[in-house]
Amino acid sequence: MTLESPLGLWLLAGLPALWLLAWRSRAAASRRRLAAATLLRSAVMVLVALALAGPVWLEPNRKISVVYAIDISRSVSSAFLRRALDWIANANTRYSPAQVRFLVFGDRAWLVDAERDVLSVPVAGQGTPIEADAVDQSVTDLEQALNTAVFGFAPHAAARLVLVTDGNQTQGDLWRALPRLRAQGVRVFTIPAAVAVDNDAWVDSISVPQSVREQEPVAVGVHVFSRTATDASLRLAEGDRALAARALRLQPGDNEVSLTVRFPRKGSNVVTAQVQADGDQDARNDTMSESVWVGPRPRLLYVESAPESAHYLADALRAHHIDVTVATPDALRADHGLLAGQDAVVLSDIEARSIDAPTAQAIEDFVRDRGQGLIFAAGDRTYGRQGYSGSRVERLLPVRFQGKRKRRDLDLVLLLDRSHSMRGRKLELAKSAALATLDLLEQHHRLAVVAFDSQPRDVVPLAEVGSKRRAEDLIASMTSSGQTNIYNALAHAQRLLASSTAPTRHILVLSDGVTAPPPGTAVARSSSEEAQELVRQARADTMREVGGTMEREAQPELPAHAGGMEGLVAELAAAKITLSTIAIGEKANLELMRGLAAWGNGRHYVAASDTEIPSLFVAETRRLLGESIVEQPFQPKVGSRAESISGVDFAAGPPLGGFVVTRPKPFSEVLLQAPQEQPLLVQTHYGLGKTVAFLSDVKNRWSAQWLTWDGYGRFWAQVVRDTIPATTGERLSWDVKRQGREAVIELKALAPDRTYRNGLVPKVRLTVPEGSSSVLGLRQIAPGHYRASTAIQAGGSAPYRFELLEGGGLSRRDVAQAGTRGLTYPWPDEYRVLPPNTRLLQALSERTGGVFEPSQADIFADRGDGTAVAKPLWPWLTAAALLLFLLDVLVRRAPWLDRGRKPRGETP
């Protein structure tokens, strides 16, 4: 019991006043009648106070109201539904609920009162006209079914909803109905329905890359769902033209298949996927179509320094459906308009001086601001006297260049200390260093190996390297003896190089620097006025060239006898003969060795260990050669996997003949490597565009063997396609996707400077498969983004056609570039006959207090969930108060209550 207006109980506060009045009037009447009247009046007041408080008696309701919600969509087996109706009839007969109603649903829900009315509900499906209020069997909307079922329960009774469905909703979301069910106290008992077919396979979806170009190989993903493990065939076609086919083994569930296809024409294409599976019970869902907008072929500007060699790459790319325009560096420098309309530019084996500042700026704008691609291919002309190191073109590329020219012509004299301090392991390492140096030199380079103690001796006379065999034998025969005299060795080297005409003449000294003083004649000569001038000039030149370097940052403190050597080396410097030193040994005279290198405009090295000697010789020789080009056969190695090199077997292909030495920039990606992990193919992003550097060439020198290789054209076609922008140049990008039974149109508009275009009023003409058309307006939902949606119906293989209209801020050029779009909706989602969604049904029962797969007893069990019936008590209390009030009047008027009462003062 409960009280509706507890404030009425305040009336009981008047009881003490009633009793006080009765006490004061006790002399006016007999005590018996006064007591009876007071009790009656108090009872009347209590009953009136209770009646005003509104007491309500809550009587438990044990009645059960049941709604049977039956899914009649096409995915549910009709035989199962007949068995379910028999089971329902048996349950109602056995348990006799207080109220029974039936709900039939597909896309909408019908509430009926009797079982016989279930079969008379009007239905419609694919191929059948949908009448008003008819249930469309091609849709399952559980959300609407649950919301409608709430209206079918009797008031105050325990609400039991028995949901018979496969749980595969194709419209709506049942979880949005859950709060309402719980608020109404509805318990949901779910019974999973058997589906219509148990052996079926269908095309679930088709995915095509957003930007597709004519004749470009693209991977089309097809998702095929199968109910069972079975053999099948999959076919892709565009109209009547077959694009690809494959036999496959389907596994239960989703199967993702990727097929590489080429779309043969630009514009609107409709790709159709068809699956044929063994034992398939429903052929209506075997076909799915997707509309694809195909852009034009990639357009490439190929700038080649040797036009007679341009046909190798140009022909290979054209064979892979890439439009190529060939130009010379002079033509590009004269007309930057050649870049207009191109998707990428290739610079092949071009000398840096051929690209002036305005041309470099045009290329930078082309890549950074317009988002196009740049491919830099090296070659033997890449490095002239004016190289790319530090240039504006290098700023765009993913690599930094090490040098500016090919290997220099070189006359080199190696002065090797063979004194007693060099015997044993040191001398053997010196021999190895000389042999390593010999290995780096080419046949036309000249080399002399001079072993010195107190006197120099020619181990290898100064001559062209030639075959190298004789020089190797002579170096191997070198032995140690005597004391060290560096001065005599330097003087001998000066005589050897006096008549040399090589642009690079160099002396490399290996010693511990512990040497005898030069002869007096040398000292006298160095003290002459001419020698002093040479020394002064050599010092000045050295400081201008290398001031601040770690090896030669200051003139050292030298022994007293070093003055003669300083004059000699100054003469060498004046003759443009450079000198470097390598100091070895724990007690080496580092001051002298450092000083010699400083005077000779060379470099000074200190061997931390004897084993470091060969590597120091190699490093110095590479520096002298200016080695930025390596011409030797090598096999490219994959450094990082990427789309541009996928499917190309470089290990099985022929070798390349040479490459340019560079260093990759930070954040660039090295895809291919040359020997010693040197970068060969490197890519990076620059502004809105992408740049690629290929450090070999593309023609008949280093790539001579590649030209007849099948992978040559494929490799370069993939590099070009991966470098060009993803979009095909449209300033309007738009798409049409199906969401349920709606087509959603989304448009993104950009200005030429890549900023968003706002304030447009775009319109789209929609043409339905039957041929009628209508115009839809798009509304802006974000900067540069516009959206609209419209209802569509399933059925038929013909697509819905969408085309932008001129006006509303869109020009004719915008509309022409954007193209048209299509959308097919051949069959409803209900034809995806999935197994029952038992997890969803079980979760729904658990969250509402029901039972999954219940028995009849579970449905009708007393769970104490009926709503109590409220019965107000105030009429009974009011009637009792009235009766007691009348009795009070009677008592006050009844004289018989005074019988036997004696007058006051009378004794018995």
C-alpha positions, 0 to 999 in steps of 0.5 A: 500500500502507498499514499498519494497525498501524505500531507492529509495526515496533518489533520490528525494533529487536531485530535488533542484539541478534540480530547481537550474540549471533551474534558472541559464539557464532562460535567454537562453529560454523563461520562459514558456518553461523553466517552463514546462520543469522543471516541466516535469523533476521533475515529471520524477524524482519523478516517477523514485524514486517511481518506485525504492522504489517498491510500492506494492498495497495490494488488499483484498482477499475475497475468501474462501478455505475450507478443509473438514477433515473426520474421517473414523476410525472404532469408527465413525458411518458410518451412521453419515458420510453419513449424514455429506457428504450430509451436506457438499454438501449442504453447498458447493452448497449454499455458493460456496467457491473459493476452496473445498478439502477433507481430509480422515484420519485414521492412515494417511491422504489422500487429494482428490479434489472432493466429489466423490473421498472420497468413493474411498480412499483405506482403511484397518483395523483389519483382512484386509491386509494393502496395501501401502498408504491405510488408516488404520481404526483401528487408529485415528491420528489427528496430521497427519490429521491437518498437512496434511490439511495445504497443501490443502488450496488455496494461499491467500484465507481464510483457513477454516478447517472443522474437522469431528471426535469423537476427540478420538485420538489413535496415535499422539498428535494434540496439536503438530500441533497447532502452524503450524495451527496458523502460517498459519492462519487456522481456525478450525471448529469442528463437533463432530461425532457420534460414532459407538456403544452406548452400549458397555463395554470392559476391558480397562487394567489389573494391576498386582503387579511387583513381584508375587510369586507362590501361593501367593495371589495377588490383580489383578486390572481390569479396565472395561469401560462401556458406560452405567449402566448395569449388567455384569460378570467378569472372570479371567483365566490363560489359561483354568484354572479359577482364579476368577469370579465376578458378578458386576454392571457397572456404566458409565465410568471407573469401577475398580475391584480388584480380589484376585488370586493365580498363581499356577505355577512359570514362565511365566503366561498369565492372561486373563480378560473377561467381559460380559455385558448385551446389549453389541454391540461389543464383539471384545473388551471384552477380554484383556490379560496380561503377568505375570512372577511368581517367586518361593515360599517364602523361610523361615529359621525358627530357633526354640529353642524348635524343638518339637514345631516348627511344629505349625508355620511350618505347618501353613506356608506350608499350605499357600505355603511358603517353610520352613526350620526348624533349631535349634540355634546351627545349625545356629551358626555352619553353617551360610550357612543356610541363603543362598537362604532364603528370611527371617529368623524367630528367635523364643524364642531363648536365647540371649546367643545362638546367638554369635557375628559371627551369629549376624553379619551373620544375620545383613549382611543378612538383611542390605546388601542382603535386606532380612527379619528378624522376631523376635518372643519372648517367655518365653526363650527370657529373660535369664540371658543374655538378648537382651538389648543392643545386636547386635540383638536388634540393628536390631529390631524395639524395645528396651528391658526393662529388661533381665529376667522373674519376679524374686522370691521376699520377700517384706516387706512394712513398712507403717507409721500409726502414727497420721500424716497418719490418714484419706485420707493418710492411705486409700491411703496407704492401696490402695498402699499395695493392688495394690502391692499385686495385682502384686505379684504371688502366690509364692512371699512372702509379709509382711505388717508392720504398725508402729508407735512407735512400729511395728505390723504385719498386714500381716505376711511374707508368700507366697501370695497364694490366696491373699484374707486373705491379702486383708482383713488384709490390709483393717483393718489397723488403725492409732495411736501413734508416728513414730519410723522408727528405730524400724520398720527397725529392725523388718523388718531385723528380718523378712528377716534374714532367707529369701533365695529369690534372691531379698529381699526388704524393702519399707518404706512409711513415712514422716520421722519425727521419734523419735531417736533410742535407745541408744543400737542401737547407741552404736552398730552402733558406734562399729568398725564392724558397722563402717565398714558396713556403710563404705562398704554400702556407697561405694557400693551405690556410685558405683551402683547409682552414678550420679542418681537424687535420690541419687547423694550425701550423705545428711546432716542428723539429729544427731540421724540418725547415729544409722539408718545408721548402721542398714541399712548398716547391711541390705545392707551387707546382700543384703537386699535393701531398698527404701523410699517414702516420703509424707507430706508437712513437710517430712524429705526428708534428712533422707528418701533420706539417708535411700534409699542411704544406702540401695541401693534402690530408693527414691521417693517423693509423689507430692500429696497423690493420687500419693502414689499407683502409686509409689508403683506399679512402685517400685514393677514392678522394683523389679520384673524385669517385662519384661514378662506379662503372662495374657490373652489379646486381641490384638488391631490394632495400625496401618493398614498395608498389613500384618494384613489386613483381620485378625479379631483380635477382633473375634479371641482368646486371647494370653496368654502373651507378652514381655514388650518393647519400640518401637524405633523411626520411627518404626511402631506399628501394633498391641498393647498389654494391656496399649498400649504396642507394640506387632507387630512392624516393621521397615526397616534396611538397604535394608531389613525389620525387624519385632518383635512379642512380644508374641510367635508362639507356644503352650504357649502364642499362644496355643489358636491361634493354632486352629484359622483360622487366625493363618496361615493367619496372619503369612503368611501375616507377612512373605510375607510382610517382604520378599523383593519385588523382587524374588532375580533376579539381572536383573529386566525387563519388557515389556509394550505397548505404542501405537503400540510399545512394549517398553523393559526396563531392570535394571541390578544390581551387587550382591553388589547392584551397577549398572552394566554398559557397558552391551550389552543386546539382546532380542529375539522377537517371534511374534504370527505367530512364526517368531523371530528377535533379538533386541539390548538394549541401555543404557539410564541411570546407569544400565538401558537399553531400546529398542522398536519395532513396534507391530500389534494388532490382535489375542490372542497369545502373543508376546514373549520376552526372554533375550539372553546370552552374552553381559555381561549377564551370563546363570544364569542371563538369567535363573533368569530373565525369559521370558516376554510376551505381548498381543495386541488382539485389537486396541485402536480404539475399545475403543469406547468412547463418543466424546471428545467434550472438546478437539474439543472445545478447538481446535476451540477456539485456532484457531479462529474457531467455535465448532459445527458450522452452515454453515453460521459460516463456510463461514462468512467473518472474514477478514482473507483472505491473501491480494493480492500484486500488484507491481506498479513500471511498471506503474510508470516507464511507466509514467516516460518514457512518461513524459520524451518524453514530456519533449524532445518535449517541449524542441524542440517545437519553438511555445512556444516562440511565442509572446516573445519579444527580450530583450531591445525592448519596446512594 
